[in-house]
Amino acid sequence: MLLQNPDDLLLYSVCFCQSLKSACSGYLASVRGRQNRHTMGFG
């Protein structure tokens, strides 16, 4: 991926951070859901 200007880099890092945060929260939610499966009805 070629970045033409600093704005592209900024936009890319913001998108990367957003996807990273959503991936982390999704992972934590799945772990928490696996642990609380019997009480919360997941799985």
C-alpha positions in Angstrom: 0.0 0.0 0.0 1.5 3.3 -1.2 0.7 6.3 0.9 0.6 9.6 -1.0 0.5 12.0 1.9 0.5 12.1 5.7 -3.3 12.3 5.7 -3.5 8.9 4.2 -1.2 7.6 6.9 -3.3 9.2 9.6 -6.5 7.8 8.1 -4.9 4.3 7.8 -3.7 4.3 11.4 -7.2 5.4 12.6 -8.9 2.6 10.7 -6.2 0.2 11.9 -6.8 1.2 15.5 -10.5 1.0 15.1 -10.4 -2.5 13.7 -7.8 -3.6 16.3 -10.1 -2.3 19.1 -13.1 -4.1 17.7 -11.1 -7.3 17.2 -9.9 -7.1 20.8 -13.3 -6.4 22.2 -14.8 -9.2 20.2 -12.2 -11.6 21.4 -12.7 -10.6 25.0 -16.5 -10.9 24.6 -16.1 -14.4 23.2 -13.8 -15.4 26.1 -16.1 -13.9 28.6 -19.1 -15.6 26.9 -17.3 -18.9 27.0 -16.6 -18.5 30.7 -20.2 -17.4 31.5 -21.9 -19.8 29.1 -23.8 -21.7 31.8 -25.1 -18.5 33.5 -25.7 -16.2 30.5 -26.9 -18.9 28.0 -24.2 -18.5 25.4 -23.1 -21.3 23.2 
